Amino acid sequence: MTQVAKTPTLLGGFFLVLRRDLRVALRRRSDTFAALIFFVMVVSLFPLGVGPEAQLLRTMAPGVLWVAAMLASMLSLARLFADDYTDGTLEQMLLSTHPLGMLVLGKTLAHWVGSGLPLVLLSPLLALQFDLAASSIGVLVASLLLGTPVLSLVGSIGAALTVGLRGSSVLLSLLVLPLAIPVLIFGAGAVEAHVAGLGVSGHFSLLGALLLVSLVAAPWVAAAALRISME
């Protein structure tokens, strides 16, 4: 009976924060639209700038799409904990009986659903501008599905370290971008390898490993960073 009672306590906070942040994201649809518009504008400018050379577009497509997705997903990272810090909710989270790491995981998942997932769903349409084949677009979507959650998880650490600081957006970018480079390399590399006729299993394995490590470690590191920032 004791173990049965503990399970809802462990996951209850996670689902509670997840539902709350998703409702907040629905009320603030402008943040999602801003990220999508940024993603569309950055990706669409490259074909206009370099011309209609199909081979060149196919070569640059993986890097362009992945860089644009990475930058777009970071637009709302600064607000991951900032609003809760302002209205006092963050202090209540620190005092809660629920594990803080699970609460952070719930907020991070809500951030990915509101910012990363729409980018993944929009990417096949934008990839058509670069004359990518259907199979290459499938690899692109799969790499983004594996990689964008890592960006949100790693970004949660930077957001926790900079919460309450002036100029937190700039500092957050300086902290997160170097950590996101491996995701960018393996994500874009998977598409490039497929276009070149090479195997992509190695890239997907590395992306999966990064996702697993981030999923296990990042929420608890971010929780520790929040406690330090609030002291």
C-alpha positions in Angstrom: 0.0 0.0 0.0 2.9 2.4 0.8 4.5 2.0 -2.6 1.2 2.4 -4.4 0.7 5.7 -2.6 4.2 7.0 -3.5 3.8 6.5 -7.2 1.1 9.2 -7.7 3.2 11.6 -5.5 6.2 11.1 -7.8 4.3 11.5 -11.1 1.5 13.7 -9.8 3.6 16.9 -9.7 4.9 16.1 -13.2 1.5 15.9 -14.8 0.1 18.8 -12.7 2.9 21.1 -14.0 2.6 19.7 -17.5 -1.1 20.4 -17.7 -0.7 23.9 -16.2 2.1 25.0 -18.6 0.2 23.6 -21.6 -2.8 25.7 -20.6 -0.6 28.7 -20.2 0.9 28.0 -23.6 -2.5 27.9 -25.2 -3.3 31.3 -23.8 0.0 32.6 -25.0 -0.1 31.3 -28.6 1.8 34.4 -29.7 5.0 32.8 -28.4 4.5 29.7 -30.5 3.6 31.8 -33.5 6.7 34.0 -33.1 8.9 30.9 -33.1 7.2 29.5 -36.1 7.4 32.7 -38.0 11.1 33.1 -37.2 11.7 29.5 -38.4 9.8 30.1 -41.6 11.6 33.4 -42.3 15.1 32.1 -41.7 14.7 28.9 -43.7 12.9 30.7 -46.6 15.5 33.4 -47.0 18.3 31.0 -47.9 16.7 29.7 -51.2 16.0 33.3 -52.1 19.5 34.3 -51.4 21.5 31.5 -53.0 19.3 31.0 -56.1 17.5 28.0 -57.6 20.6 25.7 -57.9 19.0 22.4 -56.8 22.3 20.6 -55.9 23.4 23.5 -53.7 20.1 23.7 -52.0 20.1 20.0 -51.2 23.6 20.3 -49.8 22.8 23.2 -47.5 19.3 22.1 -46.5 20.2 20.0 -43.4 22.4 22.7 -41.8 20.0 25.5 -42.5 16.9 23.7 -41.2 18.7 22.5 -38.1 20.3 25.9 -37.2 16.9 27.6 -37.8 15.1 25.1 -35.6 17.7 25.4 -32.9 17.5 29.2 -32.8 13.7 29.2 -33.0 13.4 26.7 -30.1 15.5 29.0 -27.9 13.3 32.1 -28.4 11.0 31.1 -25.5 13.6 29.5 -23.2 14.2 32.7 -21.2 10.5 32.5 -20.1 10.7 28.9 -19.0 11.1 29.9 -15.3 11.0 33.7 -15.5 7.2 34.0 -15.2 7.0 31.6 -12.3 9.9 33.5 -10.6 8.0 36.8 -11.0 4.7 35.7 -9.6 6.1 33.6 -6.8 5.2 30.2 -8.2 8.8 29.1 -8.3 9.2 29.5 -4.6 6.2 27.3 -4.0 7.7 24.7 -6.4 10.9 24.7 -4.3 8.8 24.2 -1.1 6.6 21.5 -2.7 6.7 17.9 -1.5 6.9 16.8 -5.1 10.5 16.2 -6.4 11.7 19.4 -8.0 13.3 17.5 -10.8 10.0 16.0 -11.9 8.4 19.5 -11.8 11.2 20.8 -14.0 10.7 17.8 -16.4 7.0 18.7 -16.7 7.8 22.3 -17.5 10.4 21.2 -20.0 8.1 18.8 -21.8 5.4 21.5 -22.0 8.0 23.9 -23.5 8.9 21.3 -26.1 5.3 20.6 -27.0 4.7 24.4 -27.4 7.9 25.3 -29.3 9.8 22.3 -30.5 7.0 20.0 -31.7 5.4 22.7 -34.0 8.8 23.2 -35.6 9.1 19.5 -36.3 5.6 19.4 -37.9 6.4 22.4 -40.1 9.8 21.2 -41.2 8.6 18.9 -44.1 6.9 21.7 -45.8 9.9 24.0 -45.5 12.2 21.2 -46.7 10.4 21.2 -50.0 12.0 24.6 -50.8 15.4 22.8 -50.8 14.3 20.1 -53.3 14.9 17.3 -50.7 13.5 13.9 -51.5 10.7 12.4 -49.5 13.1 9.9 -47.8 15.5 12.7 -46.8 12.6 14.7 -45.4 11.6 11.6 -43.3 15.2 11.4 -41.9 15.0 15.2 -41.2 11.8 14.8 -39.2 13.1 11.8 -37.3 16.3 13.7 -36.4 14.3 16.7 -35.2 12.0 14.5 -33.1 15.1 13.1 -31.4 17.1 16.3 -31.2 14.7 19.1 -30.3 13.7 17.6 -26.9 17.5 17.6 -26.1 17.5 21.4 -26.9 14.7 22.0 -24.4 16.2 19.8 -21.7 19.7 21.4 -22.0 18.1 24.8 -22.3 16.2 24.2 -19.0 19.6 24.2 -17.3 20.6 27.5 -18.8 17.2 29.0 -18.0 17.5 27.8 -14.4 21.0 29.3 -14.0 19.9 32.7 -15.4 16.5 33.1 -13.8 16.0 36.5 -12.2 19.1 38.0 -13.8 19.2 41.1 -16.0 20.0 40.3 -19.7 19.2 36.7 -19.1 18.4 36.1 -22.7 21.9 36.9 -23.9 23.5 35.0 -21.1 21.2 32.0 -21.7 22.3 31.9 -25.4 25.9 32.0 -24.4 25.4 29.1 -22.0 23.2 26.9 -24.1 24.5 27.2 -27.7 27.9 25.5 -27.0 26.0 22.6 -25.4 23.6 22.3 -28.3 26.4 22.0 -30.9 26.6 18.1 -30.7 22.8 17.9 -31.3 23.2 20.2 -34.3 26.1 18.1 -35.7 24.5 14.7 -35.4 21.0 15.9 -36.5 22.2 17.7 -39.6 24.7 14.9 -40.2 22.0 12.2 -40.3 20.3 14.0 -43.2 23.6 14.7 -45.0 24.6 11.0 -44.7 21.2 9.9 -46.1 21.5 12.3 -49.0 25.0 11.0 -49.7 23.7 7.4 -49.7 25.4 6.5 -46.4 23.9 4.9 -43.3 22.2 7.0 -40.7 22.0 4.5 -37.8 25.1 5.9 -36.1 23.7 9.5 -36.1 20.4 8.3 -34.7 22.1 6.2 -32.1 24.1 9.2 -30.9 21.0 11.4 -30.9 19.1 8.8 -28.9 22.0 8.6 -26.4 22.0 12.4 -26.0 18.3 12.3 -25.5 18.5 9.6 -22.9 21.3 11.2 -20.9 19.6 14.6 -21.1 16.3 13.1 -20.0 17.9 11.4 -17.0 20.3 14.2 -15.9 19.0 17.6 -17.1 15.9 17.9 -14.9 17.9 17.3 -11.7 20.8 19.5 -12.8 18.2 22.3 -13.6 16.6 21.7 -10.2 19.9 22.1 -8.4 20.5 25.3 -10.5 17.2 26.7 -9.5 17.9 26.1 -5.8 21.3 27.9 -6.2 19.6 30.8 -8.2 16.9 31.3 -5.5 19.4 31.4 -2.6 
